[in-house]
C-alpha cells in the first residue's frame, strides 16, 4: 500500500481493522478514539512524525496473526454491545466513585502545594456524574433498539421505524458526550503532567494518578469500540 493511500485512512479505521495498532498510536500520543476521524497523514503532521516511519510500524503488525478475541469489527452489534457493557460499563461503575473520592482527598490535602489537583477533582467528578446518564441511555435505550434493529435485519425485515429514530437520536447525543468526556480527560492528563507523580506526595496521591491513567486507557478502548465500530455499523441500520 502506498504511503499516500494509507495516509488518507482515518486513525479510527486503522484501529478498527486491527486493534493492535492502538498500542502504536498510544506510544506516539495519537488519539485513536475521539480523534479517530482524523486521517493518518494529518495525525502524523500534527505530531511531527514521519508518515513512512509510522507506516512501517503499522505494517510490521501484519507479520503476526490477529488474536481473534480482538477482532472486534467482525462481531455482531449485539455481541459487541454486550461486551462493552460487561467490560467497560462494569469498569466505570466499579471505579468512578472510588476515583472521585481519591481525587477529592488529594485536592483537600495537597491542593495548596499542587493546585492542579483541585481542578482535576472538579473535572473528574463531572465526568463521573455525566457517565451515569450516558451509560443508562446506552443500556436502557440505545443498545436495546440496536439489538432489535439488528435482529430484524438478520431475519430479512426492515427495522422498526421507532427503533431507527431512537438509534439516530442516540448517535448524535452519544457522539457529543464522547467528545466532551474525551476533552475532559485530555485536560486532566495535561494538568497532571502526563500522570507523572511529584516528589514528596502521599500514597493516595500516587494511587489517584495511577487510577486516572488506568481510567484513560479504558476510556480510549471503550470510545474506540463505540465511535469507530459500533456507531458506524449502527448507521447502516
N, C-alpha and C positions, 0 to 999 in steps of 0.2 A: 504493500500500500504506500503510495507516495505521501510525502510529508504534507503537501498542500491539501490532500484529501483528508487525512486523519486530523489535520489542524482545524477542519471545518466541523468535525464531530463534537458534540457537546460533552462536557465532563460527565454529566449525569448518564448519558447514553453509553459511554465507555464503561462506567462502573456497573450499569445495569447489565451490560453484556458479560462482564467478568468482575465480580466484586473484589477480587484480589488487587485490582487497580486502585482501590481505595487506599491501601497501605502506601502506595507510591505517591498518590496525591497528598495524603496527610503528611508524609515526610517533607514535601515541598511547600506545605502550607496552603494548598489549593482546596477550596471549599467544593466538595462534590455533592452536597445535599441541597441547601438553599441556593447555592451558586451553581447548581448543576446545569443550568440552561446556557452557560457561557461556553463558546467553542474553545477547544483545546489551545489553539494558536493565541487567542485573546488572553486566556488564563496565563499562558507562558509569558506573554509580553508584559502583563501586569506584575508578574513576579520576577522578571528579569531572568527567565530560564530559557535555555536554547531548546527550540522545538524538537530538533533532531535528537538531542540527548535524551529528552523525556520520551520521545517515540521509541528509542532503543530500549529504555527501561520497560515500557509497556509491552513491546514485542517479546522481551525475554520471558514474559509470563506464558507465552504460547508453547514453551518447551516443557511445561509441566501440565498434567491433566487437571481439569477443573474438578474440584470437590463437588459432588452432586448436591451436598447439603447446602451449598452456597449458590446454586444455580437458580436464584430467586425468580428470574424472569420467565422460567419455564413453569412455574407453579400456577395453579388456578387462582383466581381472585379470592375465592372463598378460603382456600388453604392459606394464602398469603395474609389475608385479613386476620385469620385465627392465629397465625404465627406472630403477627405484630401485637395482637392483644396479649397473648400468652407470654411473650418475651419482653417487649418494650413497654407496654402498658403496665404490666406487673412490676417491672423495674421502677417505673416512675412512682407507682402507688406505694412501693416499699421504701423508697429512698427520699422522695421530695420533702416530706415533713421533717425528716431527720436532718437533711442538709439545711433547711430553713432554720432549725434550732441551733445548729452549729454556727451558721453564719451570723445569727443574732448574737450568740455568745461571744464570738471573737470581735464583733463590732463593739460590744459593750466593754470588753477587756482591753482590746488593742486599738480601738478607734482613734484615740488621741495621738498615738505614735504612728499608726498606719491608717490614715483617714479613708484610704481607698476601700477598706473592708466595710465601712459604713454604707457606701454606695453599692457595693457588691451584695450586701444583705438585702437592701431595698429591691435591687434588680431581681435577685433570685426569688424573693418572696412573691413578686408579681408573676414571675414565670410559673411558680408552683400553683398560685391561685388560678391563673389563666388555663393551665393544663387540666385542671379538674373539669371545667366545662368542655374543653377540647376533647378529652378522652370520652366523656359522656356522650357527646354528639356522635363520635365515631362508633362507639359500641352500641348505642341505642337507636341511632337514626341512619347514619351513612352506611356502615357495614351491612346491616340487615337489608337495606334497599339494594345494595350492591349484590349481595348473595341471591336475592330474589330475581334480580335482573339477569344475573349470570345463569341461574337455573332455567329461566325462561328461554334464553338464547340457546342454551345447550339442548333443550328439548325441541328446538325449532320454532319457537314462538317469539313474538315481539315482547320485550319487557313492558310492564305496566307503565302507563303514562305518568302516574303519580311517582313511581319509583325513579323514572328518568328525570323528572323535575327535582326530586329530592337529591339525586346524585349531582345534577348541575349546580343547584344552590349550595350544597355542601362543599363541592370542589372549590368554588370561589372563596368561601369563608375559610376553609381549612388551609388553602394555599396562603391566604393573607396571614393567618395565625402562625403558620410555619415561618414566614418571613419575619414576623415580629419576635418570635422566640429565638430565631437564628441571630437577629441583630442584637438581642439582649445578651445571649451567651458569648457572642464575639466581644461585646463591650466588657463583660466580666473578665474574659481572658486578657483583654488589653489592660484593664485596671490591675489584674493580678500578675502582670508581667509574665504571661505565659505559665502561670501557676508555679513560678519559682518561689520557693519558701524562704522568706527573710531569716536572717540570723537572730537568735535570741527569742524566738517565739515559742509558745507552748505546744503541747501535743495536739490540742484541739484545733489550733490554727493549722498545723500541718495536715491533720486529718481532713479538715474542711477543704483545703486546696486540692487534696488528693481526690476527695469525693466530687468536687466540682469538675475536675479533669475527667474523671470517670463518667460523670453525667454528660459532659460534652461529647465524649466518644460514643456513648449510647445514643445520644440525640442525633449525631451525624448519620449513623446507620438507620435509625428509625425514620428520619425525614427522607433519607435517600430511598428507602423501600417504598415510601408513600409517593413522594413527588415524582421520582424517576421511573417507577414501575407501576404501582397500584393505580395512581391517579391517571397515568397515561392510558392504561388499559380500560379504566372506568369510562373515559371519554368515548371509547368505541362502542359502549353500550347505549 
